[in-house]
Amino acid sequence: MNNLIYTGIRLLAAGIATQTGDAAGNAGTGDTAQGAIGVIFRSVFIIMGIIAVIFLIIGGVLYATSQGDAPKLTKAKNTVIYSLVGLIISVLAFAITTFILNSMGK
């Protein structure tokens, strides 16, 4: 389990690093203040999306293992609903901030 978490963190860090520049060392989107803000926001939204998907999976497992027990079933349904709401909010927040940052650049 620890290896899985460590691998996930390394992949996330690699994804964030690719947003700040390319393999040749040229500055990417992080070379201006607007670009740096964009990189920070994208990184936060990536983390939010990953967390929401993890909770969606946890809710699905709870639902599958509830065996008809009403309190466990309710907890599983709430976990799935709240994770979907979180995922939708993070996608909408990403779209809104991307639109605002692109509008500021023109």
PyMOL CGO cylinders between C-alpha atoms (Angstrom):
from pymol import cmd
from pymol.cgo import CYLINDER

trace = [
    CYLINDER, 0.00, 0.00, 0.00, 2.83, 2.39, 0.84, 0.3, 1, 1, 1, 1, 1, 1,
    CYLINDER, 2.83, 2.39, 0.84, 4.45, 1.68, -2.54, 0.3, 1, 1, 1, 1, 1, 1,
    CYLINDER, 4.45, 1.68, -2.54, 1.16, 2.55, -4.26, 0.3, 1, 1, 1, 1, 1, 1,
    CYLINDER, 1.16, 2.55, -4.26, 0.91, 5.85, -2.40, 0.3, 1, 1, 1, 1, 1, 1,
    CYLINDER, 0.91, 5.85, -2.40, 4.58, 6.64, -3.09, 0.3, 1, 1, 1, 1, 1, 1,
    CYLINDER, 4.58, 6.64, -3.09, 4.13, 5.89, -6.80, 0.3, 1, 1, 1, 1, 1, 1,
    CYLINDER, 4.13, 5.89, -6.80, 1.02, 8.09, -6.93, 0.3, 1, 1, 1, 1, 1, 1,
    CYLINDER, 1.02, 8.09, -6.93, 2.86, 10.98, -5.32, 0.3, 1, 1, 1, 1, 1, 1,
    CYLINDER, 2.86, 10.98, -5.32, 5.77, 10.59, -7.76, 0.3, 1, 1, 1, 1, 1, 1,
    CYLINDER, 5.77, 10.59, -7.76, 3.41, 10.57, -10.74, 0.3, 1, 1, 1, 1, 1, 1,
    CYLINDER, 3.41, 10.57, -10.74, 1.61, 13.65, -9.41, 0.3, 1, 1, 1, 1, 1, 1,
    CYLINDER, 1.61, 13.65, -9.41, 4.93, 15.46, -8.90, 0.3, 1, 1, 1, 1, 1, 1,
    CYLINDER, 4.93, 15.46, -8.90, 6.01, 14.53, -12.41, 0.3, 1, 1, 1, 1, 1, 1,
    CYLINDER, 6.01, 14.53, -12.41, 2.76, 15.90, -13.81, 0.3, 1, 1, 1, 1, 1, 1,
    CYLINDER, 2.76, 15.90, -13.81, 3.21, 19.17, -11.92, 0.3, 1, 1, 1, 1, 1, 1,
    CYLINDER, 3.21, 19.17, -11.92, 6.83, 19.42, -13.05, 0.3, 1, 1, 1, 1, 1, 1,
    CYLINDER, 6.83, 19.42, -13.05, 5.83, 19.08, -16.71, 0.3, 1, 1, 1, 1, 1, 1,
    CYLINDER, 5.83, 19.08, -16.71, 3.53, 22.07, -16.31, 0.3, 1, 1, 1, 1, 1, 1,
    CYLINDER, 3.53, 22.07, -16.31, 6.40, 24.33, -15.31, 0.3, 1, 1, 1, 1, 1, 1,
    CYLINDER, 6.40, 24.33, -15.31, 8.73, 23.63, -18.21, 0.3, 1, 1, 1, 1, 1, 1,
    CYLINDER, 8.73, 23.63, -18.21, 9.83, 21.20, -20.89, 0.3, 1, 1, 1, 1, 1, 1,
    CYLINDER, 9.83, 21.20, -20.89, 12.62, 18.63, -21.01, 0.3, 1, 1, 1, 1, 1, 1,
    CYLINDER, 12.62, 18.63, -21.01, 15.08, 21.16, -22.50, 0.3, 1, 1, 1, 1, 1, 1,
    CYLINDER, 15.08, 21.16, -22.50, 14.74, 23.40, -19.44, 0.3, 1, 1, 1, 1, 1, 1,
    CYLINDER, 14.74, 23.40, -19.44, 12.73, 26.09, -21.18, 0.3, 1, 1, 1, 1, 1, 1,
    CYLINDER, 12.73, 26.09, -21.18, 10.21, 27.85, -19.00, 0.3, 1, 1, 1, 1, 1, 1,
    CYLINDER, 10.21, 27.85, -19.00, 6.71, 26.64, -19.68, 0.3, 1, 1, 1, 1, 1, 1,
    CYLINDER, 6.71, 26.64, -19.68, 3.54, 28.21, -18.38, 0.3, 1, 1, 1, 1, 1, 1,
    CYLINDER, 3.54, 28.21, -18.38, 5.19, 29.22, -15.11, 0.3, 1, 1, 1, 1, 1, 1,
    CYLINDER, 5.19, 29.22, -15.11, 7.42, 31.95, -16.56, 0.3, 1, 1, 1, 1, 1, 1,
    CYLINDER, 7.42, 31.95, -16.56, 5.03, 34.81, -15.73, 0.3, 1, 1, 1, 1, 1, 1,
    CYLINDER, 5.03, 34.81, -15.73, 2.98, 35.64, -12.65, 0.3, 1, 1, 1, 1, 1, 1,
    CYLINDER, 2.98, 35.64, -12.65, -0.17, 34.61, -14.50, 0.3, 1, 1, 1, 1, 1, 1,
    CYLINDER, -0.17, 34.61, -14.50, 1.48, 31.38, -15.59, 0.3, 1, 1, 1, 1, 1, 1,
    CYLINDER, 1.48, 31.38, -15.59, 2.68, 30.64, -12.07, 0.3, 1, 1, 1, 1, 1, 1,
    CYLINDER, 2.68, 30.64, -12.07, -0.83, 31.17, -10.69, 0.3, 1, 1, 1, 1, 1, 1,
    CYLINDER, -0.83, 31.17, -10.69, -2.16, 28.88, -13.40, 0.3, 1, 1, 1, 1, 1, 1,
    CYLINDER, -2.16, 28.88, -13.40, 0.32, 26.14, -12.48, 0.3, 1, 1, 1, 1, 1, 1,
    CYLINDER, 0.32, 26.14, -12.48, -0.61, 26.41, -8.81, 0.3, 1, 1, 1, 1, 1, 1,
    CYLINDER, -0.61, 26.41, -8.81, -4.34, 26.27, -9.54, 0.3, 1, 1, 1, 1, 1, 1,
    CYLINDER, -4.34, 26.27, -9.54, -3.96, 23.34, -11.94, 0.3, 1, 1, 1, 1, 1, 1,
    CYLINDER, -3.96, 23.34, -11.94, -1.92, 21.45, -9.37, 0.3, 1, 1, 1, 1, 1, 1,
    CYLINDER, -1.92, 21.45, -9.37, -4.54, 22.03, -6.68, 0.3, 1, 1, 1, 1, 1, 1,
    CYLINDER, -4.54, 22.03, -6.68, -7.34, 20.96, -9.03, 0.3, 1, 1, 1, 1, 1, 1,
    CYLINDER, -7.34, 20.96, -9.03, -5.45, 17.80, -10.00, 0.3, 1, 1, 1, 1, 1, 1,
    CYLINDER, -5.45, 17.80, -10.00, -5.08, 16.91, -6.33, 0.3, 1, 1, 1, 1, 1, 1,
    CYLINDER, -5.08, 16.91, -6.33, -8.77, 17.65, -5.68, 0.3, 1, 1, 1, 1, 1, 1,
    CYLINDER, -8.77, 17.65, -5.68, -9.79, 15.45, -8.60, 0.3, 1, 1, 1, 1, 1, 1,
    CYLINDER, -9.79, 15.45, -8.60, -7.58, 12.58, -7.44, 0.3, 1, 1, 1, 1, 1, 1,
    CYLINDER, -7.58, 12.58, -7.44, -9.01, 12.78, -3.92, 0.3, 1, 1, 1, 1, 1, 1,
    CYLINDER, -9.01, 12.78, -3.92, -12.59, 12.84, -5.26, 0.3, 1, 1, 1, 1, 1, 1,
    CYLINDER, -12.59, 12.84, -5.26, -11.95, 9.76, -7.42, 0.3, 1, 1, 1, 1, 1, 1,
    CYLINDER, -11.95, 9.76, -7.42, -10.37, 7.93, -4.48, 0.3, 1, 1, 1, 1, 1, 1,
    CYLINDER, -10.37, 7.93, -4.48, -13.44, 8.65, -2.35, 0.3, 1, 1, 1, 1, 1, 1,
    CYLINDER, -13.44, 8.65, -2.35, -15.68, 7.55, -5.21, 0.3, 1, 1, 1, 1, 1, 1,
    CYLINDER, -15.68, 7.55, -5.21, -13.86, 4.21, -5.28, 0.3, 1, 1, 1, 1, 1, 1,
    CYLINDER, -13.86, 4.21, -5.28, -14.08, 3.91, -1.50, 0.3, 1, 1, 1, 1, 1, 1,
    CYLINDER, -14.08, 3.91, -1.50, -17.83, 4.59, -1.68, 0.3, 1, 1, 1, 1, 1, 1,
    CYLINDER, -17.83, 4.59, -1.68, -18.23, 1.92, -4.33, 0.3, 1, 1, 1, 1, 1, 1,
    CYLINDER, -18.23, 1.92, -4.33, -16.37, -0.61, -2.21, 0.3, 1, 1, 1, 1, 1, 1,
    CYLINDER, -16.37, -0.61, -2.21, -18.47, 0.31, 0.83, 0.3, 1, 1, 1, 1, 1, 1,
    CYLINDER, -18.47, 0.31, 0.83, -21.61, -0.09, -1.26, 0.3, 1, 1, 1, 1, 1, 1,
    CYLINDER, -21.61, -0.09, -1.26, -20.52, -3.49, -2.55, 0.3, 1, 1, 1, 1, 1, 1,
    CYLINDER, -20.52, -3.49, -2.55, -19.62, -4.73, 0.92, 0.3, 1, 1, 1, 1, 1, 1,
    CYLINDER, -19.62, -4.73, 0.92, -22.65, -3.31, 2.77, 0.3, 1, 1, 1, 1, 1, 1,
    CYLINDER, -22.65, -3.31, 2.77, -24.61, -6.60, 2.37, 0.3, 1, 1, 1, 1, 1, 1,
    CYLINDER, -24.61, -6.60, 2.37, -27.95, -4.82, 2.65, 0.3, 1, 1, 1, 1, 1, 1,
    CYLINDER, -27.95, -4.82, 2.65, -27.19, -3.29, 6.05, 0.3, 1, 1, 1, 1, 1, 1,
    CYLINDER, -27.19, -3.29, 6.05, -29.13, -0.01, 6.04, 0.3, 1, 1, 1, 1, 1, 1,
    CYLINDER, -29.13, -0.01, 6.04, -26.61, 2.21, 7.92, 0.3, 1, 1, 1, 1, 1, 1,
    CYLINDER, -26.61, 2.21, 7.92, -23.69, 0.93, 5.84, 0.3, 1, 1, 1, 1, 1, 1,
    CYLINDER, -23.69, 0.93, 5.84, -25.71, 1.39, 2.65, 0.3, 1, 1, 1, 1, 1, 1,
    CYLINDER, -25.71, 1.39, 2.65, -26.57, 4.97, 3.59, 0.3, 1, 1, 1, 1, 1, 1,
    CYLINDER, -26.57, 4.97, 3.59, -22.93, 5.73, 4.40, 0.3, 1, 1, 1, 1, 1, 1,
    CYLINDER, -22.93, 5.73, 4.40, -21.82, 4.27, 1.06, 0.3, 1, 1, 1, 1, 1, 1,
    CYLINDER, -21.82, 4.27, 1.06, -24.42, 6.23, -0.92, 0.3, 1, 1, 1, 1, 1, 1,
    CYLINDER, -24.42, 6.23, -0.92, -23.48, 9.46, 0.85, 0.3, 1, 1, 1, 1, 1, 1,
    CYLINDER, -23.48, 9.46, 0.85, -19.79, 8.84, 0.15, 0.3, 1, 1, 1, 1, 1, 1,
    CYLINDER, -19.79, 8.84, 0.15, -20.49, 8.34, -3.56, 0.3, 1, 1, 1, 1, 1, 1,
    CYLINDER, -20.49, 8.34, -3.56, -22.78, 11.39, -3.76, 0.3, 1, 1, 1, 1, 1, 1,
    CYLINDER, -22.78, 11.39, -3.76, -20.37, 13.68, -1.90, 0.3, 1, 1, 1, 1, 1, 1,
    CYLINDER, -20.37, 13.68, -1.90, -17.41, 12.53, -3.95, 0.3, 1, 1, 1, 1, 1, 1,
    CYLINDER, -17.41, 12.53, -3.95, -19.31, 13.17, -7.19, 0.3, 1, 1, 1, 1, 1, 1,
    CYLINDER, -19.31, 13.17, -7.19, -20.29, 16.63, -5.95, 0.3, 1, 1, 1, 1, 1, 1,
    CYLINDER, -20.29, 16.63, -5.95, -16.64, 17.31, -5.07, 0.3, 1, 1, 1, 1, 1, 1,
    CYLINDER, -16.64, 17.31, -5.07, -15.51, 16.12, -8.49, 0.3, 1, 1, 1, 1, 1, 1,
    CYLINDER, -15.51, 16.12, -8.49, -18.06, 18.34, -10.24, 0.3, 1, 1, 1, 1, 1, 1,
    CYLINDER, -18.06, 18.34, -10.24, -17.05, 21.34, -8.13, 0.3, 1, 1, 1, 1, 1, 1,
    CYLINDER, -17.05, 21.34, -8.13, -13.36, 20.80, -8.87, 0.3, 1, 1, 1, 1, 1, 1,
    CYLINDER, -13.36, 20.80, -8.87, -14.02, 20.49, -12.63, 0.3, 1, 1, 1, 1, 1, 1,
    CYLINDER, -14.02, 20.49, -12.63, -16.16, 23.64, -12.63, 0.3, 1, 1, 1, 1, 1, 1,
    CYLINDER, -16.16, 23.64, -12.63, -13.57, 25.54, -10.57, 0.3, 1, 1, 1, 1, 1, 1,
    CYLINDER, -13.57, 25.54, -10.57, -10.87, 24.46, -13.01, 0.3, 1, 1, 1, 1, 1, 1,
    CYLINDER, -10.87, 24.46, -13.01, -12.96, 25.63, -15.97, 0.3, 1, 1, 1, 1, 1, 1,
    CYLINDER, -12.96, 25.63, -15.97, -13.74, 28.98, -14.34, 0.3, 1, 1, 1, 1, 1, 1,
    CYLINDER, -13.74, 28.98, -14.34, -10.15, 29.73, -13.34, 0.3, 1, 1, 1, 1, 1, 1,
    CYLINDER, -10.15, 29.73, -13.34, -8.86, 28.65, -16.75, 0.3, 1, 1, 1, 1, 1, 1,
    CYLINDER, -8.86, 28.65, -16.75, -11.35, 30.98, -18.41, 0.3, 1, 1, 1, 1, 1, 1,
    CYLINDER, -11.35, 30.98, -18.41, -10.39, 33.87, -16.13, 0.3, 1, 1, 1, 1, 1, 1,
    CYLINDER, -10.39, 33.87, -16.13, -6.65, 33.34, -16.57, 0.3, 1, 1, 1, 1, 1, 1,
    CYLINDER, -6.65, 33.34, -16.57, -7.03, 33.09, -20.36, 0.3, 1, 1, 1, 1, 1, 1,
    CYLINDER, -7.03, 33.09, -20.36, -9.15, 36.26, -20.38, 0.3, 1, 1, 1, 1, 1, 1,
    CYLINDER, -9.15, 36.26, -20.38, -6.49, 38.11, -18.40, 0.3, 1, 1, 1, 1, 1, 1,
    CYLINDER, -6.49, 38.11, -18.40, -3.81, 37.08, -20.90, 0.3, 1, 1, 1, 1, 1, 1,
    CYLINDER, -3.81, 37.08, -20.90, -5.49, 38.68, -23.89, 0.3, 1, 1, 1, 1, 1, 1,
]
cmd.load_cgo(trace, "trace")
